[in-house]
Amino acid sequence: MGIIASSTILKTGDSKSNSGYHQIPAERRRAHQEALANATVDLIARELDVLFPPKLGDTSTDPPKEIDTTKRDEEIELRFCEFMKEGGCKESFTALKNCVDEAQRYTETCHKLWPRLIKCMHAHSDYYQPILALKKACEEQILKDILSIGLSEGVLSEEDVATKQADGFW
């Protein structure tokens, strides 16, 4: 989904005062976008860690005194990638992963590969169901967060929020 979609949601708010997303000061918009991105990454990391726990022998049974989040994230990504490559969407996943790795970020070119992967995952939903469920949960949480921001910033009315939640917006 991403921040582009979140800004689209806020721009569609039809507040009685005709305020819009771009009337929110740029610094606050960036802060909201950063907070949404960080919350989404944290949610995904937590859920992937639950879906793909460390294998026996990979880590000590003693809880670490300090969590090295970079190492944790790398381990989660490795287990996630193993899972993705073991299913029927190995080629489309590998193409997307290689694109991101080569660019060292998620680019517009990489974004164009995303629909192919999602279509493949739906075609192999028996295997990829946990990831598809996580995707849906993240989209729902992002929607709630975006609507909350829209309401708190006066971009959306309570009626707008209720309507968008009822419609599911997506």
C-alpha positions as CSV (number, residue, x, y, z in Angstrom):
1,M,0.0,0.0,0.0
2,G,2.3,2.8,1.1
3,I,2.3,6.4,1.9
4,I,1.0,7.4,-1.5
5,A,-2.3,5.6,-0.8
6,S,-2.4,7.2,2.7
7,S,-2.1,10.7,1.3
8,T,-4.9,9.8,-1.3
9,I,-7.2,8.8,1.6
10,L,-6.6,12.1,3.4
11,K,-7.1,14.1,0.2
12,T,-10.5,12.6,-0.3
13,G,-11.9,13.9,2.9
14,D,-14.8,16.2,2.3
15,S,-14.7,18.3,5.4
16,K,-17.4,20.9,5.7
17,S,-14.6,23.6,6.0
18,N,-13.2,22.5,2.6
19,S,-9.9,21.8,4.3
20,G,-7.7,19.2,2.5
21,Y,-4.6,17.1,3.2
22,H,-2.3,19.8,1.7
23,Q,-3.6,22.4,4.1
24,I,-1.8,20.4,6.8
25,P,1.6,22.0,7.3
26,A,4.3,20.1,5.4
27,E,6.2,19.3,8.5
28,R,3.2,17.7,10.2
29,R,2.4,15.8,7.0
30,R,5.9,14.4,7.0
31,A,5.7,13.6,10.7
32,H,2.4,11.7,10.1
33,Q,3.8,9.9,7.1
34,E,6.9,8.9,9.0
35,A,4.9,7.7,12.0
36,L,2.6,5.6,9.7
37,A,5.6,4.1,8.0
38,N,7.4,3.3,11.2
39,A,4.2,1.8,12.8
40,T,3.6,-0.3,9.7
41,V,7.2,-1.6,9.7
42,D,6.9,-2.5,13.4
43,L,3.6,-4.3,12.9
44,I,5.0,-6.3,10.0
45,A,8.2,-7.2,11.9
46,R,6.2,-8.3,14.9
47,E,3.8,-10.4,12.8
48,L,6.5,-11.9,10.7
49,D,8.5,-12.9,13.8
50,V,5.4,-14.7,15.1
51,L,4.8,-16.4,11.7
52,F,8.5,-17.4,11.2
53,P,10.0,-17.9,14.7
54,P,13.7,-18.7,14.9
55,K,14.5,-22.4,14.3
56,L,15.8,-24.4,17.1
57,G,19.5,-23.8,17.5
58,D,19.3,-20.4,15.7
59,T,19.3,-18.4,18.9
60,S,19.9,-18.9,22.6
61,T,17.0,-19.8,24.8
62,D,18.0,-17.1,27.2
63,P,16.2,-13.8,26.5
64,P,18.6,-11.2,25.3
65,K,19.3,-8.4,27.7
66,E,19.2,-5.8,24.9
67,I,17.4,-6.4,21.6
68,D,19.5,-5.6,18.5
69,T,16.7,-4.6,16.2
70,T,18.9,-4.6,13.1
71,K,20.0,-8.2,13.7
72,R,16.4,-9.2,14.6
73,D,15.1,-7.5,11.4
74,E,17.7,-9.2,9.3
75,E,16.9,-12.6,10.8
76,I,13.1,-12.1,10.2
77,E,13.8,-11.0,6.6
78,L,15.9,-14.1,6.0
79,R,13.2,-16.4,7.4
80,F,10.5,-14.5,5.4
81,C,12.6,-14.8,2.2
82,E,13.1,-18.5,2.7
83,F,9.3,-18.9,3.1
84,M,8.5,-16.9,0.0
85,K,11.0,-18.7,-2.2
86,E,9.7,-22.1,-1.1
87,G,6.3,-21.4,-2.6
88,G,5.0,-21.1,-6.1
89,C,5.9,-17.4,-6.4
90,K,9.6,-17.8,-6.1
91,E,10.3,-16.1,-9.5
92,S,8.1,-13.0,-8.9
93,F,9.3,-12.6,-5.3
94,T,12.9,-12.9,-6.4
95,A,12.5,-10.3,-9.1
96,L,11.0,-7.9,-6.6
97,K,13.7,-8.6,-4.0
98,N,16.5,-8.2,-6.5
99,C,15.0,-4.9,-7.7
100,V,14.9,-3.6,-4.1
101,D,18.4,-4.9,-3.3
102,E,19.9,-3.4,-6.5
103,A,18.3,0.0,-6.0
104,Q,18.9,-0.3,-2.2
105,R,15.3,1.0,-1.8
106,Y,11.8,0.4,-3.0
107,T,11.6,2.3,-6.3
108,E,8.8,3.0,-8.7
109,T,10.3,0.3,-11.0
110,C,10.1,-2.2,-8.1
111,H,6.6,-1.1,-7.3
112,K,5.6,-2.2,-10.8
113,L,6.6,-5.8,-9.9
114,W,4.3,-5.8,-6.8
115,P,1.0,-6.6,-8.6
116,R,2.6,-9.7,-10.3
117,L,3.7,-11.0,-6.9
118,I,0.3,-10.4,-5.3
119,K,-1.5,-12.0,-8.2
120,C,0.8,-15.0,-7.9
121,M,0.2,-15.2,-4.1
122,H,-3.5,-15.2,-4.6
123,A,-3.1,-18.0,-7.2
124,H,-1.2,-20.0,-4.5
125,S,-3.2,-18.7,-1.6
126,D,-3.2,-22.1,0.1
127,Y,0.6,-21.6,0.7
128,Y,0.7,-17.8,1.0
129,Q,-2.4,-17.3,3.2
130,P,-0.4,-16.2,6.2
131,I,1.2,-13.4,4.2
132,L,-2.0,-12.4,2.5
133,A,-3.7,-12.2,5.9
134,L,-0.8,-10.1,7.2
135,K,-1.1,-7.8,4.2
136,K,-4.9,-7.4,4.9
137,A,-4.3,-6.7,8.6
138,C,-1.7,-4.1,7.8
139,E,-4.0,-2.4,5.3
140,E,-6.8,-2.3,7.9
141,Q,-4.5,-0.9,10.6
142,I,-3.1,1.7,8.2
143,L,-6.7,2.7,7.2
144,K,-7.6,3.2,10.9
145,D,-4.4,5.2,11.5
146,I,-5.0,7.4,8.5
147,L,-8.6,8.0,9.3
148,S,-7.5,9.0,12.9
149,I,-5.0,11.4,11.5
150,G,-7.6,12.9,9.1
151,L,-10.0,13.3,12.0
152,S,-7.4,14.9,14.4
153,E,-6.2,17.3,11.7
154,G,-9.8,18.3,10.8
155,V,-9.4,17.0,7.2
156,L,-12.2,14.4,7.9
157,S,-15.4,14.7,9.9
158,E,-16.6,12.0,12.2
159,E,-19.2,11.2,9.6
160,D,-16.5,10.9,6.9
161,V,-14.5,8.5,9.1
162,A,-17.6,6.3,9.8
163,T,-18.5,6.2,6.1
164,K,-14.9,5.2,5.1
165,Q,-14.7,2.6,7.8
166,A,-18.1,1.1,6.8
167,D,-17.0,1.1,3.1
168,G,-13.7,-0.4,3.9
169,F,-12.3,2.2,1.6
170,W,-10.1,-0.3,-0.3
